[in-house]
Amino acid sequence: AMIGRILYQNGYYNGFRPNQAPQYRDVSEDLWSYKHLAYMAAQGAFDGMSQVNPAGLITRGESAHIMTCALHLNKQADLSRFTDMDPEHPYYSDIAKMVAAGYMQGDDNSCIHPDDNITRAEVTAIINRIIGRDSSFYKDAKLMRITRYRYNNIPVDSNGKLSLIHISE
């Protein structure tokens, strides 16, 4: 759900409007993430599932599948450098697409851990790569004003101006 929300905030839905409610036992229209889950369902992210478990944990492989569906990725990388990635793994092609796009990386031990639960830090790193927010933003941000165009929900001061970043050296 959070992946869908962040993609939505960064313009990936392109005017998508759910024309049919997703048919999952655990997703109701009252759920805060309903439209995001509906988008992901329409992209095929949950095909073959009877429930989504929107508050549950997901693996790195499952997250790669959801993101490749949402982003319509096609190009695949060679994953032979990852010692824990079997070509028969159910999410092999999804992880290959995420690696090819530069959104997912392995660790220093040449592993990508497709069956480990994805952490918030890993999701944050992937989303930052997807939306183009890399570490250069923080290095070059000394006294820069952040724009609402690129970052949503930035606090404003009493005059309605966006907060400034001050990085002391």
Disulfide bonds with the S-S distance in Angstrom:
none
